[in-house]
């Protein structure tokens, strides 16, 4: 809770790859490792920071913030705390709309469910395809190296087919 405080949100935004693919614990991990309320207790300062940042007249009260934290934890237990902080930073940056006069938990949930989760899916897709592309390129380089070595040694690249034994030697005469 001390390390992953709201001031780390900017770091998560500056290092998106670490936010998505780093080693930060998930909300579920917090619940299991400490106690059920650990994730809620971690989330409350994050949401309070958002409320203060937005500067609207009507902020969430403690009960609303607690309920919002619990809904996020229940709906998205697999998100890492770094991903939540990235989302909140992006929300503060205006990526997902704005509040008009009061902070609306439904606006936060809608932005998280649709906008942020789409961005997360795209980041995961891009990462997986980059890894597949890198593996394919490494394979192609290895094949090219093997071909060059074979060519330089004057041997065929692929082993020759072994010809089957001559059947005529093993056939018995028919009577």
C-alpha positions, 0 to 999 in steps of 0.5 A: 500500500505504501509503495503503490500509492496514488503518486505512482500513477504517473510512473504507470502511465510513463511505463505502460508496458510495465503496468500491463506486463510487470510483476505488480500483484492483482486485486485478487492477489491482494485479497488472498495474500492479506485479507478480503479487505486489503484490495479495498483498503488499497483502492480507497486512496486511489479513488480519493485521489481521483475525486480530489483531482476532478475538482467537482462540487459533489464528490463521492462520500466514503460509502460510495467510494467503498462500494465503487472499490468493491465493485471494481474488485469484484468485476475485475479481480484479475487486473493488476494494481498497476493497471488500475493506476494506469486507468486512473491516470488516463481518466484524470488525463481526460481519455474517458470523458469527464464529470459534470458537477458530480463524480459518477461511479457509473462513468468510472465503471463504464470507462473501465469496462469498455475503454480501458479494457479495450486498450488492455486487450489491444496491448496484450494482442500487440505483445503476443503478436510481437513475441510470435513475430520475434520467434518466427524471425529467430527461426528464419535466421537459424534456418538461414544460418544452417543453410549457409553452413551446409552450403559452405561445407558442401553438404546438402541442407536436408538429409537425403532420403534413405532408399528402401531396401531392394525388395527383389533380394527378399522376395521368395519365389512363388510356386 
